[in-house]
Amino acid sequence: MKVLIIGRGGREHALAWKVSQSPRVNHVYVAPGNDGMKSIATCVPISETDVEALVQWAKKKRSI
């Protein structure tokens, strides 16, 4: 399973860290994320307020 977490703060970092430990999760993405998250997730350069771009990105990733 691929997971997209939206945000850039400490709560999102903690969530990404914990989710990344699940054997059910193949990949964690964080939008937009921050430098501290790069070791546990792929940061996606889309603002957390750009809902349309996030939806389009998620739909594209779902088909890959």
PDBQT receptor file of N, H, CA, C and O in Angstrom, charges set to zero:
ATOM      1  N   MET A   1       0.840  -1.171   0.000  1.00  0.00    +0.000 N 
ATOM      2  CA  MET A   1       0.000   0.000   0.000  1.00  0.00    +0.000 C 
ATOM      3  C   MET A   1       0.891   1.242   0.000  1.00  0.00    +0.000 C 
ATOM      4  O   MET A   1       1.916   1.289   0.680  1.00  0.00    +0.000 OA
ATOM      5  N   LYS A   2       0.483   2.234  -0.769  1.00  0.00    +0.000 N 
ATOM      6  H   LYS A   2      -0.350   2.196  -1.322  1.00  0.00    +0.000 HD
ATOM      7  CA  LYS A   2       1.144   3.535  -0.778  1.00  0.00    +0.000 C 
ATOM      8  C   LYS A   2       0.329   4.491   0.081  1.00  0.00    +0.000 C 
ATOM      9  O   LYS A   2      -0.901   4.478   0.040  1.00  0.00    +0.000 OA
ATOM     10  N   VAL A   3       1.021   5.324   0.864  1.00  0.00    +0.000 N 
ATOM     11  H   VAL A   3       2.021   5.335   0.898  1.00  0.00    +0.000 HD
ATOM     12  CA  VAL A   3       0.347   6.249   1.775  1.00  0.00    +0.000 C 
ATOM     13  C   VAL A   3       0.823   7.669   1.497  1.00  0.00    +0.000 C 
ATOM     14  O   VAL A   3       2.023   7.911   1.372  1.00  0.00    +0.000 OA
ATOM     15  N   LEU A   4      -0.112   8.603   1.400  1.00  0.00    +0.000 N 
ATOM     16  H   LEU A   4      -1.087   8.406   1.502  1.00  0.00    +0.000 HD
ATOM     17  CA  LEU A   4       0.205  10.022   1.260  1.00  0.00    +0.000 C 
ATOM     18  C   LEU A   4      -0.232  10.737   2.526  1.00  0.00    +0.000 C 
ATOM     19  O   LEU A   4      -1.406  10.705   2.896  1.00  0.00    +0.000 OA
ATOM     20  N   ILE A   5       0.717  11.380   3.185  1.00  0.00    +0.000 N 
ATOM     21  H   ILE A   5       1.670  11.406   2.884  1.00  0.00    +0.000 HD
ATOM     22  CA  ILE A   5       0.444  12.180   4.373  1.00  0.00    +0.000 C 
ATOM     23  C   ILE A   5       0.605  13.637   3.968  1.00  0.00    +0.000 C 
ATOM     24  O   ILE A   5       1.598  14.005   3.340  1.00  0.00    +0.000 OA
ATOM     25  N   ILE A   6      -0.356  14.456   4.320  1.00  0.00    +0.000 N 
ATOM     26  H   ILE A   6      -1.163  14.158   4.830  1.00  0.00    +0.000 HD
ATOM     27  CA  ILE A   6      -0.341  15.858   3.913  1.00  0.00    +0.000 C 
ATOM     28  C   ILE A   6       0.031  16.729   5.099  1.00  0.00    +0.000 C 
ATOM     29  O   ILE A   6      -0.649  16.726   6.126  1.00  0.00    +0.000 OA
ATOM     30  N   GLY A   7       1.129  17.482   4.945  1.00  0.00    +0.000 N 
ATOM     31  H   GLY A   7       1.681  17.484   4.111  1.00  0.00    +0.000 HD
ATOM     32  CA  GLY A   7       1.588  18.385   5.991  1.00  0.00    +0.000 C 
ATOM     33  C   GLY A   7       3.102  18.427   6.055  1.00  0.00    +0.000 C 
ATOM     34  O   GLY A   7       3.790  17.717   5.321  1.00  0.00    +0.000 OA
ATOM     35  N   ARG A   8       3.614  19.270   6.944  1.00  0.00    +0.000 N 
ATOM     36  H   ARG A   8       3.056  19.846   7.540  1.00  0.00    +0.000 HD
ATOM     37  CA  ARG A   8       5.060  19.455   7.028  1.00  0.00    +0.000 C 
ATOM     38  C   ARG A   8       5.586  19.523   8.453  1.00  0.00    +0.000 C 
ATOM     39  O   ARG A   8       6.781  19.727   8.665  1.00  0.00    +0.000 OA
ATOM     40  N   GLY A   9       4.708  19.353   9.427  1.00  0.00    +0.000 N 
ATOM     41  H   GLY A   9       3.737  19.187   9.256  1.00  0.00    +0.000 HD
ATOM     42  CA  GLY A   9       5.108  19.555  10.819  1.00  0.00    +0.000 C 
ATOM     43  C   GLY A   9       5.497  18.289  11.558  1.00  0.00    +0.000 C 
ATOM     44  O   GLY A   9       5.622  17.209  10.979  1.00  0.00    +0.000 OA
ATOM     45  N   GLY A  10       5.682  18.460  12.843  1.00  0.00    +0.000 N 
ATOM     46  H   GLY A  10       5.581  19.337  13.313  1.00  0.00    +0.000 HD
ATOM     47  CA  GLY A  10       6.100  17.369  13.708  1.00  0.00    +0.000 C 
ATOM     48  C   GLY A  10       5.084  16.245  13.810  1.00  0.00    +0.000 C 
ATOM     49  O   GLY A  10       5.459  15.073  13.860  1.00  0.00    +0.000 OA
ATOM     50  N   ARG A  11       3.812  16.584  13.840  1.00  0.00    +0.000 N 
ATOM     51  H   ARG A  11       3.507  17.536  13.799  1.00  0.00    +0.000 HD
ATOM     52  CA  ARG A  11       2.777  15.533  13.895  1.00  0.00    +0.000 C 
ATOM     53  C   ARG A  11       2.811  14.673  12.643  1.00  0.00    +0.000 C 
ATOM     54  O   ARG A  11       2.705  13.449  12.716  1.00  0.00    +0.000 OA
ATOM     55  N   GLU A  12       2.958  15.319  11.497  1.00  0.00    +0.000 N 
ATOM     56  H   GLU A  12       3.043  16.314  11.438  1.00  0.00    +0.000 HD
ATOM     57  CA  GLU A  12       3.023  14.573  10.245  1.00  0.00    +0.000 C 
ATOM     58  C   GLU A  12       4.290  13.724  10.183  1.00  0.00    +0.000 C 
ATOM     59  O   GLU A  12       4.270  12.607   9.664  1.00  0.00    +0.000 OA
ATOM     60  N   HIS A  13       5.386  14.253  10.709  1.00  0.00    +0.000 N 
ATOM     61  H   HIS A  13       5.402  15.160  11.130  1.00  0.00    +0.000 HD
ATOM     62  CA  HIS A  13       6.633  13.487  10.757  1.00  0.00    +0.000 C 
ATOM     63  C   HIS A  13       6.448  12.236  11.610  1.00  0.00    +0.000 C 
ATOM     64  O   HIS A  13       6.843  11.142  11.204  1.00  0.00    +0.000 OA
ATOM     65  N   ALA A  14       5.851  12.391  12.785  1.00  0.00    +0.000 N 
ATOM     66  H   ALA A  14       5.530  13.279  13.115  1.00  0.00    +0.000 HD
ATOM     67  CA  ALA A  14       5.608  11.243  13.666  1.00  0.00    +0.000 C 
ATOM     68  C   ALA A  14       4.689  10.225  12.995  1.00  0.00    +0.000 C 
ATOM     69  O   ALA A  14       4.915   9.019  13.097  1.00  0.00    +0.000 OA
ATOM     70  N   LEU A  15       3.667  10.703  12.317  1.00  0.00    +0.000 N 
ATOM     71  H   LEU A  15       3.483  11.682  12.234  1.00  0.00    +0.000 HD
ATOM     72  CA  LEU A  15       2.741   9.815  11.623  1.00  0.00    +0.000 C 
ATOM     73  C   LEU A  15       3.455   9.065  10.495  1.00  0.00    +0.000 C 
ATOM     74  O   LEU A  15       3.280   7.856  10.344  1.00  0.00    +0.000 OA
ATOM     75  N   ALA A  16       4.254   9.778   9.708  1.00  0.00    +0.000 N 
ATOM     76  H   ALA A  16       4.396  10.761   9.830  1.00  0.00    +0.000 HD
ATOM     77  CA  ALA A  16       5.001   9.144   8.617  1.00  0.00    +0.000 C 
ATOM     78  C   ALA A  16       5.966   8.096   9.161  1.00  0.00    +0.000 C 
ATOM     79  O   ALA A  16       6.095   7.012   8.593  1.00  0.00    +0.000 OA
ATOM     80  N   TRP A  17       6.635   8.418  10.247  1.00  0.00    +0.000 N 
ATOM     81  H   TRP A  17       6.530   9.299  10.708  1.00  0.00    +0.000 HD
ATOM     82  CA  TRP A  17       7.580   7.480  10.862  1.00  0.00    +0.000 C 
ATOM     83  C   TRP A  17       6.872   6.199  11.290  1.00  0.00    +0.000 C 
ATOM     84  O   TRP A  17       7.349   5.099  11.010  1.00  0.00    +0.000 OA
ATOM     85  N   LYS A  18       5.748   6.338  11.960  1.00  0.00    +0.000 N 
ATOM     86  H   LYS A  18       5.361   7.231  12.188  1.00  0.00    +0.000 HD
ATOM     87  CA  LYS A  18       5.022   5.159  12.443  1.00  0.00    +0.000 C 
ATOM     88  C   LYS A  18       4.418   4.366  11.293  1.00  0.00    +0.000 C 
ATOM     89  O   LYS A  18       4.503   3.138  11.280  1.00  0.00    +0.000 OA
ATOM     90  N   VAL A  19       3.814   5.044  10.335  1.00  0.00    +0.000 N 
ATOM     91  H   VAL A  19       3.746   6.041  10.346  1.00  0.00    +0.000 HD
ATOM     92  CA  VAL A  19       3.208   4.362   9.189  1.00  0.00    +0.000 C 
ATOM     93  C   VAL A  19       4.275   3.611   8.396  1.00  0.00    +0.000 C 
ATOM     94  O   VAL A  19       4.016   2.516   7.896  1.00  0.00    +0.000 OA
ATOM     95  N   SER A  20       5.467   4.188   8.276  1.00  0.00    +0.000 N 
ATOM     96  H   SER A  20       5.676   5.077   8.681  1.00  0.00    +0.000 HD
ATOM     97  CA  SER A  20       6.540   3.547   7.508  1.00  0.00    +0.000 C 
ATOM     98  C   SER A  20       6.987   2.225   8.123  1.00  0.00    +0.000 C 
ATOM     99  O   SER A  20       7.615   1.414   7.442  1.00  0.00    +0.000 OA
ATOM    100  N   GLN A  21       6.682   1.997   9.377  1.00  0.00    +0.000 N 
ATOM    101  H   GLN A  21       6.172   2.656   9.930  1.00  0.00    +0.000 HD
ATOM    102  CA  GLN A  21       7.058   0.755  10.049  1.00  0.00    +0.000 C 
ATOM    103  C   GLN A  21       6.087  -0.394   9.770  1.00  0.00    +0.000 C 
ATOM    104  O   GLN A  21       6.387  -1.543  10.094  1.00  0.00    +0.000 OA
ATOM    105  N   SER A  22       4.952  -0.106   9.187  1.00  0.00    +0.000 N 
ATOM    106  H   SER A  22       4.708   0.827   8.924  1.00  0.00    +0.000 HD
ATOM    107  CA  SER A  22       3.950  -1.137   8.929  1.00  0.00    +0.000 C 
ATOM    108  C   SER A  22       4.389  -2.051   7.787  1.00  0.00    +0.000 C 
ATOM    109  O   SER A  22       4.839  -1.567   6.749  1.00  0.00    +0.000 OA
ATOM    110  N   PRO A  23       4.266  -3.355   7.965  1.00  0.00    +0.000 N 
ATOM    111  CA  PRO A  23       4.596  -4.272   6.871  1.00  0.00    +0.000 C 
ATOM    112  C   PRO A  23       3.609  -4.173   5.701  1.00  0.00    +0.000 C 
ATOM    113  O   PRO A  23       3.895  -4.669   4.611  1.00  0.00    +0.000 OA
ATOM    114  N   ARG A  24       2.478  -3.551   5.915  1.00  0.00    +0.000 N 
ATOM    115  H   ARG A  24       2.247  -3.148   6.800  1.00  0.00    +0.000 HD
ATOM    116  CA  ARG A  24       1.481  -3.376   4.847  1.00  0.00    +0.000 C 
ATOM    117  C   ARG A  24       1.790  -2.191   3.939  1.00  0.00    +0.000 C 
ATOM    118  O   ARG A  24       1.223  -2.073   2.853  1.00  0.00    +0.000 OA
ATOM    119  N   VAL A  25       2.680  -1.321   4.378  1.00  0.00    +0.000 N 
ATOM    120  H   VAL A  25       3.141  -1.417   5.260  1.00  0.00    +0.000 HD
ATOM    121  CA  VAL A  25       2.974  -0.094   3.634  1.00  0.00    +0.000 C 
ATOM    122  C   VAL A  25       4.246  -0.282   2.815  1.00  0.00    +0.000 C 
ATOM    123  O   VAL A  25       5.311  -0.580   3.354  1.00  0.00    +0.000 OA
ATOM    124  N   ASN A  26       4.114  -0.102   1.493  1.00  0.00    +0.000 N 
ATOM    125  H   ASN A  26       3.248   0.140   1.055  1.00  0.00    +0.000 HD
ATOM    126  CA  ASN A  26       5.262  -0.207   0.592  1.00  0.00    +0.000 C 
ATOM    127  C   ASN A  26       6.023   1.101   0.479  1.00  0.00    +0.000 C 
ATOM    128  O   ASN A  26       7.247   1.113   0.354  1.00  0.00    +0.000 OA
ATOM    129  N   HIS A  27       5.279   2.213   0.525  1.00  0.00    +0.000 N 
ATOM    130  H   HIS A  27       4.284   2.204   0.627  1.00  0.00    +0.000 HD
ATOM    131  CA  HIS A  27       5.918   3.512   0.317  1.00  0.00    +0.000 C 
ATOM    132  C   HIS A  27       5.107   4.608   1.003  1.00  0.00    +0.000 C 
ATOM    133  O   HIS A  27       3.876   4.596   0.988  1.00  0.00    +0.000 OA
ATOM    134  N   VAL A  28       5.828   5.556   1.604  1.00  0.00    +0.000 N 
ATOM    135  H   VAL A  28       6.828   5.566   1.617  1.00  0.00    +0.000 HD
ATOM    136  CA  VAL A  28       5.189   6.700   2.256  1.00  0.00    +0.000 C 
ATOM    137  C   VAL A  28       5.599   7.966   1.511  1.00  0.00    +0.000 C 
ATOM    138  O   VAL A  28       6.782   8.189   1.254  1.00  0.00    +0.000 OA
ATOM    139  N   TYR A  29       4.626   8.781   1.171  1.00  0.00    +0.000 N 
ATOM    140  H   TYR A  29       3.665   8.601   1.379  1.00  0.00    +0.000 HD
ATOM    141  CA  TYR A  29       4.836  10.088   0.562  1.00  0.00    +0.000 C 
ATOM    142  C   TYR A  29       4.320  11.138   1.533  1.00  0.00    +0.000 C 
ATOM    143  O   TYR A  29       3.327  10.920   2.227  1.00  0.00    +0.000 OA
ATOM    144  N   VAL A  30       5.001  12.283   1.578  1.00  0.00    +0.000 N 
ATOM    145  H   VAL A  30       5.808  12.461   1.014  1.00  0.00    +0.000 HD
ATOM    146  CA  VAL A  30       4.558  13.397   2.412  1.00  0.00    +0.000 C 
ATOM    147  C   VAL A  30       4.547  14.653   1.554  1.00  0.00    +0.000 C 
ATOM    148  O   VAL A  30       5.538  14.964   0.893  1.00  0.00    +0.000 OA
ATOM    149  N   ALA A  31       3.437  15.373   1.559  1.00  0.00    +0.000 N 
ATOM    150  H   ALA A  31       2.632  15.120   2.095  1.00  0.00    +0.000 HD
ATOM    151  CA  ALA A  31       3.325  16.597   0.779  1.00  0.00    +0.000 C 
ATOM    152  C   ALA A  31       3.010  17.761   1.707  1.00  0.00    +0.000 C 
ATOM    153  O   ALA A  31       1.997  17.697   2.404  1.00  0.00    +0.000 OA
ATOM    154  N   PRO A  32       3.792  18.794   1.758  1.00  0.00    +0.000 N 
ATOM    155  CA  PRO A  32       5.075  18.914   1.086  1.00  0.00    +0.000 C 
ATOM    156  C   PRO A  32       6.233  18.283   1.862  1.00  0.00    +0.000 C 
ATOM    157  O   PRO A  32       7.313  18.090   1.304  1.00  0.00    +0.000 OA
ATOM    158  N   GLY A  33       6.024  17.964   3.123  1.00  0.00    +0.000 N 
ATOM    159  H   GLY A  33       5.147  18.121   3.576  1.00  0.00    +0.000 HD
ATOM    160  CA  GLY A  33       7.102  17.371   3.909  1.00  0.00    +0.000 C 
ATOM    161  C   GLY A  33       8.146  18.395   4.302  1.00  0.00    +0.000 C 
ATOM    162  O   GLY A  33       7.968  19.598   4.107  1.00  0.00    +0.000 OA
ATOM    163  N   ASN A  34       9.245  17.895   4.862  1.00  0.00    +0.000 N 
ATOM    164  H   ASN A  34       9.389  16.919   5.021  1.00  0.00    +0.000 HD
ATOM    165  CA  ASN A  34      10.376  18.750   5.215  1.00  0.00    +0.000 C 
ATOM    166  C   ASN A  34      11.650  17.920   5.175  1.00  0.00    +0.000 C 
ATOM    167  O   ASN A  34      11.591  16.703   4.999  1.00  0.00    +0.000 OA
ATOM    168  N   ASP A  35      12.797  18.563   5.337  1.00  0.00    +0.000 N 
ATOM    169  H   ASP A  35      12.844  19.551   5.481  1.00  0.00    +0.000 HD
ATOM    170  CA  ASP A  35      14.075  17.854   5.213  1.00  0.00    +0.000 C 
ATOM    171  C   ASP A  35      14.213  16.702   6.199  1.00  0.00    +0.000 C 
ATOM    172  O   ASP A  35      14.843  15.693   5.881  1.00  0.00    +0.000 OA
ATOM    173  N   GLY A  36      13.641  16.833   7.379  1.00  0.00    +0.000 N 
ATOM    174  H   GLY A  36      13.130  17.652   7.637  1.00  0.00    +0.000 HD
ATOM    175  CA  GLY A  36      13.735  15.772   8.372  1.00  0.00    +0.000 C 
ATOM    176  C   GLY A  36      12.975  14.512   8.000  1.00  0.00    +0.000 C 
ATOM    177  O   GLY A  36      13.253  13.438   8.534  1.00  0.00    +0.000 OA
ATOM    178  N   MET A  37      12.025  14.632   7.095  1.00  0.00    +0.000 N 
ATOM    179  H   MET A  37      11.800  15.504   6.661  1.00  0.00    +0.000 HD
ATOM    180  CA  MET A  37      11.209  13.481   6.692  1.00  0.00    +0.000 C 
ATOM    181  C   MET A  37      11.823  12.688   5.549  1.00  0.00    +0.000 C 
ATOM    182  O   MET A  37      11.375  11.578   5.260  1.00  0.00    +0.000 OA
ATOM    183  N   LYS A  38      12.828  13.229   4.902  1.00  0.00    +0.000 N 
ATOM    184  H   LYS A  38      13.192  14.131   5.136  1.00  0.00    +0.000 HD
ATOM    185  CA  LYS A  38      13.384  12.600   3.705  1.00  0.00    +0.000 C 
ATOM    186  C   LYS A  38      13.967  11.215   3.953  1.00  0.00    +0.000 C 
ATOM    187  O   LYS A  38      14.065  10.418   3.020  1.00  0.00    +0.000 OA
ATOM    188  N   SER A  39      14.353  10.914   5.180  1.00  0.00    +0.000 N 
ATOM    189  H   SER A  39      14.274  11.562   5.937  1.00  0.00    +0.000 HD
ATOM    190  CA  SER A  39      14.928   9.600   5.461  1.00  0.00    +0.000 C 
ATOM    191  C   SER A  39      13.858   8.517   5.618  1.00  0.00    +0.000 C 
ATOM    192  O   SER A  39      14.178   7.329   5.571  1.00  0.00    +0.000 OA
ATOM    193  N   ILE A  40      12.600   8.903   5.802  1.00  0.00    +0.000 N 
ATOM    194  H   ILE A  40      12.340   9.868   5.839  1.00  0.00    +0.000 HD
ATOM    195  CA  ILE A  40      11.539   7.912   6.004  1.00  0.00    +0.000 C 
ATOM    196  C   ILE A  40      10.439   7.977   4.954  1.00  0.00    +0.000 C 
ATOM    197  O   ILE A  40       9.589   7.088   4.891  1.00  0.00    +0.000 OA
ATOM    198  N   ALA A  41      10.446   9.024   4.129  1.00  0.00    +0.000 N 
ATOM    199  H   ALA A  41      11.135   9.746   4.181  1.00  0.00    +0.000 HD
ATOM    200  CA  ALA A  41       9.370   9.197   3.151  1.00  0.00    +0.000 C 
ATOM    201  C   ALA A  41       9.884   9.986   1.954  1.00  0.00    +0.000 C 
ATOM    202  O   ALA A  41      10.931  10.630   2.015  1.00  0.00    +0.000 OA
ATOM    203  N   THR A  42       9.135   9.922   0.877  1.00  0.00    +0.000 N 
ATOM    204  H   THR A  42       8.284   9.398   0.827  1.00  0.00    +0.000 HD
ATOM    205  CA  THR A  42       9.420  10.740  -0.292  1.00  0.00    +0.000 C 
ATOM    206  C   THR A  42       8.615  12.024  -0.165  1.00  0.00    +0.000 C 
ATOM    207  O   THR A  42       7.390  11.990  -0.042  1.00  0.00    +0.000 OA
ATOM    208  N   CYS A  43       9.306  13.148  -0.195  1.00  0.00    +0.000 N 
ATOM    209  H   CYS A  43      10.301  13.175  -0.294  1.00  0.00    +0.000 HD
ATOM    210  CA  CYS A  43       8.628  14.442  -0.101  1.00  0.00    +0.000 C 
ATOM    211  C   CYS A  43       8.124  14.848  -1.484  1.00  0.00    +0.000 C 
ATOM    212  O   CYS A  43       8.852  14.769  -2.473  1.00  0.00    +0.000 OA
ATOM    213  N   VAL A  44       6.894  15.275  -1.533  1.00  0.00    +0.000 N 
ATOM    214  H   VAL A  44       6.302  15.339  -0.730  1.00  0.00    +0.000 HD
ATOM    215  CA  VAL A  44       6.240  15.681  -2.773  1.00  0.00    +0.000 C 
ATOM    216  C   VAL A  44       6.118  17.204  -2.745  1.00  0.00    +0.000 C 
ATOM    217  O   VAL A  44       5.510  17.749  -1.824  1.00  0.00    +0.000 OA
ATOM    218  N   PRO A  45       6.683  17.901  -3.734  1.00  0.00    +0.000 N 
ATOM    219  CA  PRO A  45       6.693  19.367  -3.700  1.00  0.00    +0.000 C 
ATOM    220  C   PRO A  45       5.363  20.008  -4.098  1.00  0.00    +0.000 C 
ATOM    221  O   PRO A  45       5.298  20.793  -5.044  1.00  0.00    +0.000 OA
ATOM    222  N   ILE A  46       4.315  19.665  -3.371  1.00  0.00    +0.000 N 
ATOM    223  H   ILE A  46       4.368  19.028  -2.602  1.00  0.00    +0.000 HD
ATOM    224  CA  ILE A  46       2.994  20.255  -3.593  1.00  0.00    +0.000 C 
ATOM    225  C   ILE A  46       2.517  20.808  -2.257  1.00  0.00    +0.000 C 
ATOM    226  O   ILE A  46       2.577  20.120  -1.238  1.00  0.00    +0.000 OA
ATOM    227  N   SER A  47       2.046  22.042  -2.261  1.00  0.00    +0.000 N 
ATOM    228  H   SER A  47       1.996  22.601  -3.088  1.00  0.00    +0.000 HD
ATOM    229  CA  SER A  47       1.555  22.673  -1.038  1.00  0.00    +0.000 C 
ATOM    230  C   SER A  47       0.370  21.911  -0.463  1.00  0.00    +0.000 C 
ATOM    231  O   SER A  47      -0.465  21.386  -1.199  1.00  0.00    +0.000 OA
ATOM    232  N   GLU A  48       0.312  21.861   0.846  1.00  0.00    +0.000 N 
ATOM    233  H   GLU A  48       0.990  22.288   1.444  1.00  0.00    +0.000 HD
ATOM    234  CA  GLU A  48      -0.807  21.177   1.493  1.00  0.00    +0.000 C 
ATOM    235  C   GLU A  48      -2.137  21.886   1.265  1.00  0.00    +0.000 C 
ATOM    236  O   GLU A  48      -3.193  21.310   1.527  1.00  0.00    +0.000 OA
ATOM    237  N   THR A  49      -2.102  23.118   0.785  1.00  0.00    +0.000 N 
ATOM    238  H   THR A  49      -1.244  23.586   0.573  1.00  0.00    +0.000 HD
ATOM    239  CA  THR A  49      -3.336  23.859   0.505  1.00  0.00    +0.000 C 
ATOM    240  C   THR A  49      -3.790  23.733  -0.952  1.00  0.00    +0.000 C 
ATOM    241  O   THR A  49      -4.880  24.190  -1.298  1.00  0.00    +0.000 OA
ATOM    242  N   ASP A  50      -2.976  23.123  -1.803  1.00  0.00    +0.000 N 
ATOM    243  H   ASP A  50      -2.091  22.751  -1.522  1.00  0.00    +0.000 HD
ATOM    244  CA  ASP A  50      -3.319  22.957  -3.215  1.00  0.00    +0.000 C 
ATOM    245  C   ASP A  50      -4.039  21.619  -3.408  1.00  0.00    +0.000 C 
ATOM    246  O   ASP A  50      -3.460  20.644  -3.888  1.00  0.00    +0.000 OA
ATOM    247  N   VAL A  51      -5.296  21.603  -3.027  1.00  0.00    +0.000 N 
ATOM    248  H   VAL A  51      -5.766  22.395  -2.637  1.00  0.00    +0.000 HD
ATOM    249  CA  VAL A  51      -6.073  20.362  -3.005  1.00  0.00    +0.000 C 
ATOM    250  C   VAL A  51      -6.173  19.733  -4.389  1.00  0.00    +0.000 C 
ATOM    251  O   VAL A  51      -6.005  18.521  -4.527  1.00  0.00    +0.000 OA
ATOM    252  N   GLU A  52      -6.441  20.523  -5.399  1.00  0.00    +0.000 N 
ATOM    253  H   GLU A  52      -6.578  21.507  -5.286  1.00  0.00    +0.000 HD
ATOM    254  CA  GLU A  52      -6.590  19.981  -6.754  1.00  0.00    +0.000 C 
ATOM    255  C   GLU A  52      -5.310  19.295  -7.221  1.00  0.00    +0.000 C 
ATOM    256  O   GLU A  52      -5.368  18.204  -7.789  1.00  0.00    +0.000 OA
ATOM    257  N   ALA A  53      -4.163  19.915  -6.991  1.00  0.00    +0.000 N 
ATOM    258  H   ALA A  53      -4.116  20.801  -6.530  1.00  0.00    +0.000 HD
ATOM    259  CA  ALA A  53      -2.889  19.308  -7.393  1.00  0.00    +0.000 C 
ATOM    260  C   ALA A  53      -2.617  18.025  -6.609  1.00  0.00    +0.000 C 
ATOM    261  O   ALA A  53      -2.092  17.061  -7.165  1.00  0.00    +0.000 OA
ATOM    262  N   LEU A  54      -2.968  18.006  -5.332  1.00  0.00    +0.000 N 
ATOM    263  H   LEU A  54      -3.395  18.790  -4.880  1.00  0.00    +0.000 HD
ATOM    264  CA  LEU A  54      -2.782  16.793  -4.527  1.00  0.00    +0.000 C 
ATOM    265  C   LEU A  54      -3.656  15.653  -5.036  1.00  0.00    +0.000 C 
ATOM    266  O   LEU A  54      -3.207  14.510  -5.112  1.00  0.00    +0.000 OA
ATOM    267  N   VAL A  55      -4.893  15.960  -5.381  1.00  0.00    +0.000 N 
ATOM    268  H   VAL A  55      -5.258  16.889  -5.319  1.00  0.00    +0.000 HD
ATOM    269  CA  VAL A  55      -5.799  14.935  -5.906  1.00  0.00    +0.000 C 
ATOM    270  C   VAL A  55      -5.275  14.389  -7.227  1.00  0.00    +0.000 C 
ATOM    271  O   VAL A  55      -5.259  13.176  -7.436  1.00  0.00    +0.000 OA
ATOM    272  N   GLN A  56      -4.849  15.275  -8.116  1.00  0.00    +0.000 N 
ATOM    273  H   GLN A  56      -4.862  16.260  -7.946  1.00  0.00    +0.000 HD
ATOM    274  CA  GLN A  56      -4.311  14.838  -9.406  1.00  0.00    +0.000 C 
ATOM    275  C   GLN A  56      -3.069  13.977  -9.215  1.00  0.00    +0.000 C 
ATOM    276  O   GLN A  56      -2.922  12.948  -9.874  1.00  0.00    +0.000 OA
ATOM    277  N   TRP A  57      -2.175  14.389  -8.320  1.00  0.00    +0.000 N 
ATOM    278  H   TRP A  57      -2.295  15.225  -7.785  1.00  0.00    +0.000 HD
ATOM    279  CA  TRP A  57      -0.954  13.626  -8.054  1.00  0.00    +0.000 C 
ATOM    280  C   TRP A  57      -1.297  12.239  -7.511  1.00  0.00    +0.000 C 
ATOM    281  O   TRP A  57      -0.727  11.241  -7.953  1.00  0.00    +0.000 OA
ATOM    282  N   ALA A  58      -2.226  12.173  -6.557  1.00  0.00    +0.000 N 
ATOM    283  H   ALA A  58      -2.689  12.984  -6.199  1.00  0.00    +0.000 HD
ATOM    284  CA  ALA A  58      -2.612  10.890  -5.961  1.00  0.00    +0.000 C 
ATOM    285  C   ALA A  58      -3.247   9.969  -7.004  1.00  0.00    +0.000 C 
ATOM    286  O   ALA A  58      -2.976   8.768  -7.015  1.00  0.00    +0.000 OA
ATOM    287  N   LYS A  59      -4.076  10.512  -7.866  1.00  0.00    +0.000 N 
ATOM    288  H   LYS A  59      -4.296  11.487  -7.857  1.00  0.00    +0.000 HD
ATOM    289  CA  LYS A  59      -4.684   9.693  -8.919  1.00  0.00    +0.000 C 
ATOM    290  C   LYS A  59      -3.620   9.149  -9.859  1.00  0.00    +0.000 C 
ATOM    291  O   LYS A  59      -3.691   7.994 -10.280  1.00  0.00    +0.000 OA
ATOM    292  N   LYS A  60      -2.644   9.970 -10.187  1.00  0.00    +0.000 N 
ATOM    293  H   LYS A  60      -2.586  10.908  -9.845  1.00  0.00    +0.000 HD
ATOM    294  CA  LYS A  60      -1.560   9.522 -11.065  1.00  0.00    +0.000 C 
ATOM    295  C   LYS A  60      -0.752   8.418 -10.388  1.00  0.00    +0.000 C 
ATOM    296  O   LYS A  60      -0.433   7.415 -11.028  1.00  0.00    +0.000 OA
ATOM    297  N   LYS A  61      -0.420   8.576  -9.128  1.00  0.00    +0.000 N 
ATOM    298  H   LYS A  61      -0.679   9.390  -8.608  1.00  0.00    +0.000 HD
ATOM    299  CA  LYS A  61       0.364   7.574  -8.400  1.00  0.00    +0.000 C 
ATOM    300  C   LYS A  61      -0.406   6.275  -8.227  1.00  0.00    +0.000 C 
ATOM    301  O   LYS A  61       0.190   5.198  -8.205  1.00  0.00    +0.000 OA
ATOM    302  N   ARG A  62      -1.708   6.364  -8.106  1.00  0.00    +0.000 N 
ATOM    303  H   ARG A  62      -2.193   7.238  -8.124  1.00  0.00    +0.000 HD
ATOM    304  CA  ARG A  62      -2.520   5.159  -7.923  1.00  0.00    +0.000 C 
ATOM    305  C   ARG A  62      -2.401   4.243  -9.132  1.00  0.00    +0.000 C 
ATOM    306  O   ARG A  62      -2.438   3.021  -8.988  1.00  0.00    +0.000 OA
ATOM    307  N   SER A  63      -2.260   4.813 -10.308  1.00  0.00    +0.000 N 
ATOM    308  H   SER A  63      -2.231   5.805 -10.424  1.00  0.00    +0.000 HD
ATOM    309  CA  SER A  63      -2.200   4.010 -11.527  1.00  0.00    +0.000 C 
ATOM    310  C   SER A  63      -0.799   3.506 -11.844  1.00  0.00    +0.000 C 
ATOM    311  O   SER A  63      -0.622   2.713 -12.769  1.00  0.00    +0.000 OA
ATOM    312  N   ILE A  64       0.192   3.952 -11.094  1.00  0.00    +0.000 N 
ATOM    313  H   ILE A  64       0.049   4.596 -10.343  1.00  0.00    +0.000 HD
ATOM    314  CA  ILE A  64       1.583   3.526 -11.360  1.00  0.00    +0.000 C 
ATOM    315  C   ILE A  64       1.888   2.271 -10.581  1.00  0.00    +0.000 C 
ATOM    316  O   ILE A  64       3.000   1.749 -10.663  1.00  0.00    +0.000 OA
TER     317      ILE A  64
